[in-house]
């Protein structure tokens, strides 16, 4: 699977997850920013094609983070990753325009396929 070079941001409070996501995505020719908190991302949001965000984070959870991002006018495509199987989370995610909610554990193929779908929707 190959992607045209596009910038993707990963926001996850776990440094190991950020590092492994960066390695995986860079192996598929994606340019990656990583952040360990929503606050760090919100200080100066980069121009990106796709945002991957964890649901469980301190301070702002994934939904609160995307809500704040939307209030700031960003319509960046979002993929949220969660270990929680909760219909309320998925409903709220849909309301915020989050393209996909993926459940942990997830395979590299599932993540890469979803990113491919999101980026191909951008044209």
Protein Blocks (a to p, Z undefined) as FASTA:
>chain_A
ZZdddddddddfblklmmmmmmmmmmnopacdddfbfklmmmmpcddfbdcddfbdghia
fklmmmmmmmnopacdcddddfbdcfklmmmmmmnopabacdddddfklmmmmmmmmmmm
nZZ
